[in-house]
Structures are given as C-alpha cells and as structure tokens.
Amino acid sequence: MLPTSSSILAALAAHPSRDAWAAAVRESALNAYATREPRLSPPAAAPSAGAEGWQTPYGDLTELLGRPPVTDTERWALSALLALSLASDARRADTADALAWLAARTDLDALSLLDEALGHDAEELWQRLATLARAPQEFSLGRGEALAAAAALSHSKNPAAQRSAQELGSLTTDPLLLAVLATGKEEGPAALQGELTAAPRHPALTALLGLTGVLAVCWVARLIGRLALAYRRPARVRLTHQGLRLEYRTELLGRVLRDREVVVPIEQLAEVTREVRFARAGLYAGLVALTIGIYAGAGLFIDGVRVPGGSFSLIGLAALLILVGLLLDFGLSSLTDGIQGKCRLVVKPQKGPRLCVGSLDPQSADAMLMQLTAARR
C-alpha cells in the first residue's frame, strides 16, 4: 500500500531528525523563491550533531533536493518537511508569498498540508493567503500564485481558511478564481436546516394586528398546534447550479401532510436577506411600551382635567408617562439586529410570494449568502 501525504507527514513529524531535515528544506525553498529559480539545491551544511544524516525514510535529502521529485512520495516528503518547518516560526504568515510561489512553480506544495502540520496556528497565514489571492500584484506575484492560494483555501477545513475563502468569493469577479474556489463544492455551502415560517409583515400591519389582538390569537393557535398536534414545517435550503432550492414539508401528529420543493433560479431572485432571531423584538416591545404609556397617561390626564380647577400634578404626570412611552417606543424600535442567536432567511422572488425559513445558524446563512453573491456575479 502506497503511503499518503498524511501518513508521510505523520511519520516525519515523529522522527527525531525532523527539525534538521525541515530546516534544510526550508532553506532550499526560500533560496529558490529569493532567486525565482524553480530548481532546488541540496543542503550545504552537514546535519547537526545527533541527527541521522540526510537519510530520511523516503530517500536521501541531498538527492531529493538536487533533482525534481520522481514519485508522489518524494514530492509529499519534501512538501511535508516544508510545512513542518513552519510550526516553530512565529512569523510564518510572512512566508505566504513564498509558499504560494513554490506551490505554483515547483513540486513543493506545503499549502495542502497546512491543516495537518499547523492546525489552528495557521489562521493568520490563511488570512494572508486570501489577501494574496485577491491582489497578487501587492506581493510581486502573478495569477498562477493567486490560483494556487485560492485552491488551498477552498480545500482547507480550517475555519479561518473557510471564512477567508467565502470573503474572497464575495469580493472577486475573476471567473477562474471563482471556479477554483467552488471546486469540490457543487452544492455550495452545506444545506441550511430550519423551519418554514411566515414572511415578516409590514410594521404598520404588525402594529394594527397587535393593537387589535389578532396577533395574540394567532400566537395561541400556533402554540396549541405545536404542543397538542405536533404541527411542524421542517425545511432545508440549498444553493445548487439550478438556483436556490427550498425543500419543506408539513407534519401533523407525526404524519407528513405535504411535501414540496421550490427552486428559484438565481437570475429570478429579487432579494435574499437574513434577519437575526427576534429582529423585530424592538418593534413589539415598543408597541407594548407605547400602549401602556398612552393608557396610563391618558387616564391620568382625564382625571386631572375632571378635578375642579385642574390638577397640574396629575396632568404633568400624564404627559410624562406618555413621553416615556414614546421614548421607549422610539428607542426599542431602533434596535439593530445585532443580537446573536438563530436567524431566518427571507427569499423574495421576482414573481410569487416571499419564502421565509427560520431557526437557522447565522454563520451558515452568511456563508450561503456570500456564495449566492459570487454566483450572481
């Protein structure tokens, strides 16, 4: 059975001569980058005391660096040592340009092994690679290095790399770069799992329904249906090459009453937004404050007027309560959607009703929106 890149890296990482071998490969690689000569050079100095020479489990290092790799095993061995050399480098992010150039111009591809060699320590390096992919000219590099960096970002499982890849996809308009970022992601980001809900109403309609008590009746009806009848509407949202695909079903007492799938082509999407859960909590709280303030204030105002000769204290207190109610209404209604938690995705096609899926993870929803933005470009 042939060794894999992961097994080679693990074997070299556990070897006592790892540091000496990694330092030699790093020196040869950085010299090649400095001279822009894709040919690597064998180590000039002898290995440090206690090391087992330049004989690695995958060949003599002097020979490996003196000629192009013949097999994938040799190429992975050199790439693994280069990646391991970054583990003890606090300024590893500064080598982003060299790593991208080496991956594009030579057989040394340390970028694809960064996750295993560095883990979360590679976060700053991934961010630098994303900057390089977006603007390689700032590093005196070309499009080949940008594509190599983008390919590494798209295949990495590191959260920092995934975020950087998503941001890069939303910022660039380069079709080839977008294609590289989408490699291996035919369905875009992972499907969003949530529940189909009613689309948000206009604030004026919400206020009218709330003050007339209709919202309370609807809320009680939904609560009874959910608790007593097990009424559910689970939904899943995916971004495919066809467009935004929404799959949902209606369940009652554990049985599926309706199963439906809706596909909205990307070119027919008028608007897709996400709202943080309780995004309109300010509106509802403001309406409650306004109702209490007006009710209590108006009552005191009438009592003050009815008193013979008038009661300025009651009238003043009434005005104060109404003012407090109005200020609370303004303040609470102006709250931003920065409350973290679950969110909902509102899809507005150019034709047809709006669709809304709630109970979604905000980060996953943002990732899908970024992919959607890149696809529309």
C-alpha positions in Angstrom: 0.0 0.0 0.0 1.5 3.3 -1.1 1.9 6.0 1.7 -0.4 9.0 1.6 0.6 12.6 2.2 -0.9 12.4 5.7 1.0 9.3 6.7 4.2 10.8 5.4 3.7 14.0 7.3 2.9 12.0 10.5 6.0 9.8 10.1 8.3 12.8 9.5 6.7 14.8 12.4 7.6 12.0 14.8 11.1 11.5 13.6 14.0 12.8 15.9 15.7 14.4 12.9 12.6 16.3 11.8 13.9 19.7 12.7 17.2 19.3 10.9 15.5 18.0 7.8 12.8 20.6 7.8 15.3 23.4 8.2 17.3 22.2 5.2 14.2 22.0 3.0 13.0 25.4 4.2 16.4 27.0 3.4 16.5 25.4 -0.1 12.9 26.5 -0.8 13.3 30.1 0.4 16.6 30.4 -1.6 14.7 29.2 -4.7 12.0 31.8 -4.1 14.5 34.6 -3.5 16.2 33.9 -6.8 13.0 33.0 -8.6 14.8 29.8 -9.7 12.4 26.8 -9.6 15.3 24.4 -9.2 16.0 23.4 -5.5 19.5 23.0 -4.2 20.8 20.3 -1.8 21.8 21.3 1.8 25.2 23.0 2.0 26.0 22.3 5.7 26.2 18.9 7.4 23.4 17.9 9.7 23.5 18.9 13.3 25.1 16.6 15.9 22.9 13.7 16.9 20.9 13.7 13.7 20.9 10.6 11.5 22.4 12.3 8.5 20.3 13.3 5.5 18.9 9.8 5.0 15.1 10.1 5.5 12.6 7.2 5.4 11.7 8.4 1.9 15.2 8.9 0.4 18.4 10.9 0.9 17.6 14.5 1.4 20.7 15.6 -0.6 19.5 13.6 -3.6 15.9 14.7 -3.2 16.7 18.4 -3.2 19.3 18.0 -6.0 16.7 16.9 -8.6 13.0 17.1 -9.3 10.9 14.5 -7.4 10.3 11.3 -9.4 7.4 10.0 -7.4 4.5 11.4 -5.4 6.1 10.0 -2.3 9.2 12.1 -2.8 7.1 15.2 -3.6 5.0 14.8 -0.5 8.0 14.2 1.7 9.6 17.5 0.7 6.3 19.3 1.0 5.7 17.8 4.4 9.1 18.9 5.7 8.5 22.4 4.4 5.1 22.5 6.2 6.6 21.2 9.4 9.3 23.9 9.3 6.6 26.5 9.8 5.5 25.0 13.2 8.1 26.8 15.2 8.0 30.0 13.1 6.1 32.8 14.9 6.2 34.9 11.7 5.0 32.1 9.4 2.4 34.4 7.9 5.3 36.3 6.2 6.1 33.2 4.2 2.7 33.2 2.4 4.1 34.7 -0.8 7.0 32.1 -0.9 4.6 29.2 -0.2 2.2 30.3 -3.0 5.1 30.8 -5.4 6.6 27.4 -4.6 3.2 25.7 -5.0 2.7 27.3 -8.4 6.3 27.0 -9.8 7.8 23.9 -8.1 6.9 20.5 -6.8 6.8 21.8 -3.2 3.2 22.1 -2.1 3.2 22.9 1.6 -0.2 24.7 1.3 -2.2 21.5 1.1 -0.6 20.2 4.3 -1.0 23.3 6.5 -4.1 21.9 8.2 -2.3 18.8 9.4 1.0 20.5 10.1 -0.2 23.6 11.9 -3.8 23.2 12.8 -5.3 26.4 14.2 -1.9 28.1 14.3 -2.2 28.7 10.6 -5.1 31.2 11.0 -3.0 34.3 10.2 -1.3 32.5 7.4 -4.6 31.7 5.8 -5.7 35.3 6.0 -2.5 36.4 4.3 -3.0 33.8 1.5 -6.5 35.2 1.0 -5.1 38.7 0.6 -2.5 37.3 -1.9 -5.2 35.6 -3.9 -7.2 38.8 -4.2 -4.3 41.1 -5.0 -1.1 39.1 -6.0 0.5 42.2 -7.5 0.9 43.6 -4.0 3.3 40.6 -3.4 5.0 41.0 -6.8 3.4 37.7 -7.8 1.1 36.7 -10.7 -2.2 34.9 -11.4 -0.7 31.5 -11.0 0.2 32.1 -7.4 -3.2 33.6 -6.7 -4.9 30.5 -8.1 -2.6 28.2 -6.0 -3.5 30.2 -2.9 -7.2 30.1 -3.7 -7.1 26.3 -4.3 -5.5 25.8 -0.9 -8.2 28.0 0.7 -11.1 26.2 -0.9 -9.8 22.7 0.1 -8.9 23.6 3.7 -11.1 22.5 6.6 -9.7 25.3 8.9 -12.5 27.7 9.9 -10.2 30.7 9.2 -9.5 29.4 5.7 -13.1 28.8 5.0 -14.1 32.3 6.2 -11.3 33.8 4.1 -12.4 31.7 1.0 -16.0 33.0 1.5 -14.9 36.6 1.8 -12.7 36.2 -1.2 -15.5 34.7 -3.3 -17.7 37.7 -2.4 -15.0 40.3 -3.3 -13.5 38.9 -6.6 -15.0 39.0 -10.0 -12.3 36.8 -11.6 -14.2 33.9 -13.2 -11.3 31.5 -13.0 -10.7 32.4 -9.4 -14.3 31.8 -8.5 -14.2 28.5 -10.3 -11.2 27.4 -8.2 -13.0 28.5 -5.0 -16.0 26.4 -6.0 -14.0 23.3 -6.8 -15.5 20.3 -4.9 -18.4 22.4 -3.8 -21.1 21.6 -6.4 -23.8 22.3 -3.9 -22.2 25.4 -2.4 -22.1 25.6 1.3 -23.8 22.9 3.5 -27.6 22.8 3.4 -29.3 25.0 5.9 -31.7 23.1 8.2 -34.6 25.1 9.7 -38.3 25.5 9.7 -40.6 27.3 7.3 -42.2 30.3 8.9 -44.5 33.2 7.8 -42.7 36.0 6.0 -42.2 39.2 8.0 -45.1 41.6 7.8 -45.0 45.4 7.2 -44.5 47.2 10.6 -47.8 49.1 10.1 -49.7 45.8 9.7 -47.9 44.3 12.6 -48.9 47.3 14.8 -52.5 47.0 13.6 -52.8 43.3 14.3 -51.0 43.7 17.6 -53.3 46.5 18.9 -56.4 44.7 17.8 -55.4 41.4 19.5 -55.2 39.4 16.3 -51.5 38.6 16.8 -52.3 37.2 20.2 -55.0 34.9 18.8 -52.7 33.7 16.1 -49.9 33.0 18.6 -52.1 31.0 20.8 -53.4 29.0 17.8 -49.8 28.2 16.7 -48.8 27.2 20.3 -51.7 24.8 20.6 -51.0 23.3 17.2 -47.3 22.8 18.0 -47.8 21.4 21.5 -51.0 19.4 21.1 -51.0 18.4 17.5 -47.2 18.2 16.8 -47.5 20.7 13.9 -44.2 21.2 12.2 -42.9 22.6 8.9 -39.2 21.5 8.7 -37.3 23.0 5.7 -33.9 22.7 4.1 -32.3 25.4 1.9 -29.5 24.6 -0.6 -27.6 26.6 -3.2 -27.2 24.5 -6.4 -26.3 25.2 -10.0 -30.0 25.5 -10.7 -30.6 28.2 -8.1 -31.8 28.4 -4.6 -33.6 25.2 -3.7 -36.1 25.1 -0.8 -37.4 21.7 0.3 -40.1 21.7 3.1 -42.9 19.5 4.4 -45.9 19.9 6.7 -46.2 17.5 9.5 -49.2 16.9 11.8 -49.2 14.3 14.6 -46.1 12.8 13.1 -47.5 12.3 9.6 -46.5 14.2 6.5 -49.4 16.1 5.1 -47.5 18.0 2.4 -44.1 17.6 0.8 -42.9 20.3 -1.6 -39.8 21.5 -3.3 -39.3 25.0 -4.8 -36.4 26.1 -7.0 -35.9 29.8 -7.6 -33.3 30.4 -10.4 -30.6 32.8 -9.4 -31.5 35.3 -12.1 -35.1 35.4 -10.8 -34.1 36.3 -7.2 -35.1 39.8 -6.4 -33.7 39.8 -2.9 -32.4 37.4 -0.3 -31.9 38.7 3.2 -31.3 37.2 6.6 -32.8 38.5 9.8 -31.4 37.7 13.3 -33.9 35.9 15.5 -36.0 38.5 17.5 -35.0 41.1 14.9 -38.3 42.9 15.5 -38.3 42.5 19.2 -37.8 46.2 19.5 -40.9 46.9 17.5 -43.1 44.6 19.7 -41.6 45.9 22.9 -42.0 49.5 21.7 -45.7 48.8 20.9 -46.2 47.4 24.4 -44.5 50.4 26.0 -46.5 52.8 23.8 -49.8 51.1 24.7 -49.0 51.1 28.4 -47.8 54.7 28.3 -50.8 56.0 26.4 -53.3 54.0 28.5 -51.9 55.1 31.8 -51.1 58.6 30.7 -54.5 59.3 29.1 -56.3 58.0 32.2 -54.4 60.4 34.5 -54.8 63.2 32.0 -58.6 62.8 32.1 -58.6 62.5 35.9 -56.6 65.7 36.1 -59.0 67.6 33.9 -62.0 66.4 35.8 -60.7 67.7 39.1 -62.2 71.1 39.8 -59.7 73.8 38.9 -57.5 71.2 37.3 -54.6 69.2 38.8 -51.3 70.2 37.3 -49.5 67.4 39.0 -51.8 64.7 37.5 -51.6 66.4 34.1 -47.9 66.7 34.3 -47.5 63.0 35.4 -49.8 62.0 32.5 -47.6 63.9 30.0 -44.5 62.4 31.5 -45.9 58.8 31.1 -46.9 59.4 27.5 -43.4 60.9 26.8 -41.7 57.9 28.4 -43.8 55.6 26.4 -42.9 57.4 23.1 -39.2 57.5 24.0 -39.3 53.7 24.8 -41.1 53.1 21.5 -38.5 55.0 19.6 -35.5 53.5 21.4 -36.7 49.9 21.3 -37.9 50.1 17.7 -34.5 51.4 16.7 -32.6 48.4 18.0 -30.3 46.7 15.4 -30.3 43.1 14.6 -27.0 42.5 16.3 -28.5 40.1 18.8 -26.7 36.8 18.1 -28.7 33.6 18.0 -30.8 31.9 15.4 -31.8 33.7 12.3 -34.2 33.5 9.4 -33.7 33.7 5.7 -36.2 35.7 3.6 -36.3 34.9 -0.1 -38.1 37.3 -2.4 -38.5 36.1 -6.0 -39.3 38.5 -8.8 -42.6 36.8 -9.1 -44.6 35.0 -6.4 -44.8 35.1 -2.6 -41.9 35.6 -0.3 -40.5 32.5 1.4 -39.1 32.5 4.9 -37.1 29.8 6.7 -36.3 30.3 10.4 -34.2 28.7 13.1 -31.0 28.9 11.0 -27.4 29.2 12.1 -26.3 32.8 11.3 -22.8 31.9 10.2 -24.0 29.2 7.8 -26.6 31.6 6.4 -23.9 34.2 5.8 -21.8 31.7 4.0 -24.7 30.8 1.7 -25.3 34.5 1.0 -21.7 35.0 0.1 -21.8 32.0 -2.3 -25.0 33.4 -3.8 -23.4 36.8 -4.3 -20.5 35.2 -6.1 -22.8 33.1 -8.2 -24.8 36.1 -9.3 -21.7 37.8 -10.5 
